[in-house]
Amino acid sequence: MPQGKSNTATTAGKDEWAILMDDSENYVKELRSNTKPLIQRVPKVLYKQETNNRKLFIPEVIALGPYHHNNPDLKDMQHHKYLAAKQLIGTKPIHVFKAGIEDVISKVRRCYKEDLEMEDDELVTMMFFDGCFLLRFIDLFVRCKLDELQMRAHLYGFIQKDIFLLENQMPYVVLQVLMNVTTKVDIDLFMRKMIGTSPNNTWATEAEPIHLLDLFRTTLLGEAAVTPPILPNADKQLFRSVTELKEIGIEFKKSEKSCVRDVTFNAGHIHSCLSLPLITIDDLFQSRFMNMIAMEICPDSKLEHAIQSYIWFMDCLIDRADDVKELRSAKILENYLGSDEQVANLFNEISTDLHPDLRIYGNVLSGLQRHRNNNVRVSFVRFYNTHFSSPWTAISFFAAAFVLLLTVVQTVFAVFPRQS
């Protein structure tokens, strides 16, 4: 009898090991096959209860997709989805739209990290109405006709936030199917308006995005440059804040583009220049960047840490309200959030526990280090800033120098009086 129990336990153990190995192999295959960022839940590591930032990741007005579909607090927007769908499809037969989504429903399921428990019919219906609302909102937004949605105007800002949440993403393939049947919506223009940039920001890849947040991130990043090497002794303390860098002769200038990769350092004989892209800080900034960071830190993500690196870089530059003021004066930062102190605190909060890739700004970090290590140049700049930063300091310097010169002359004549 004991022997029988032992054999049973051994057999059960082998079965468990076999299951474990099969699951591991399947997971590895899944990781290799997923080249795009899937729509998934936000990693819990980003939830900081002390700052109550859960609201940065969950929709407040409208649910798009399955993750928050059954949230009773968001059901009031359902009739607006029906209205948007009716406005979008016009007189076209609805079965054409349904058939188009049914053809890609298996692809839609693969866009999500979790196995969706919805039946195909329910999933197709949800994708149709959510996709119609999203396209209708984008189209009316770029044409400045949001009043046709027939909803309270104060909801527009909440919707702009909700459509860029990781857990609230719609597969881009659904939007493509709907646009193939109806009118093409200018999503690229919508992205530029959301970023607040000119047409020189273009979508750098020909691959179709998996969702709007993916497209927003790609547009914001711009063209990927060849990763330059960084100095062997480079670390995260290579430079200080904006005001401290100005003290050693580094000036700030707005880049031609608004891509966050467009950060360059140009060394000069005395003063050097750090060019930064225009950045707009408003009520939506934190939520959008935190959701892009969530994309980068998901366990199976293959995305580079470009957004995290940018936030880390800006946090190094912005330490106090004076730093924000300097960037505003250089037309690099537009503050629609409130006080400059609020902006400084915002970057300090977002930058917590980030994992930047220093190689992304390798040339910039190297240039800053070389400038800072040139003691002769730094000493000259500090001397110049002390005595020639304004007309009054220059006058004071020359006056003091003139008095000193007179004193020296007087001393010389006292020691060596003229011979009569």
Buried (B, 14 or more C-beta within 10 A) or exposed (E): EEEEEEEEEEEEEEEEEEEEEEEEEEEEEEEEEBEBBBBBEBBEEBEEEEEEBEEBBBBBBBBBBBBBBEEEEBEEBEEBBEBBBEBBBEEEEEEEBBEBBBEBBEEBBBBBBEEBEBEBEEBBBBBBBBBBBBBBBBBBBBEEEBEEBEBEEEBBBBBBBBBBBBBBBBBBBBBBBBBEBBEEBBBBBBBBBBBBBEEEBBBBEEEEBBBBBBBBBBBBBBEBEEEEEBEEEBEEEBBBBBBBBBBBBBBBBBBEBBBBBBBBBEBEEEBBBBBBBBBBBBEBBBBBBBBBBBBBBBEEBEBBBBBBBBBBBBBBBBBBBBBBBBBBEBEBBBBEBEEBEEBBBBBEBBBEEBEBBBBBBBBBBBBBBBBBEBEEBBEBBEEBBEBEEEEEBEEEBEEEEEEEEEEEEEEEEEEEEEEE
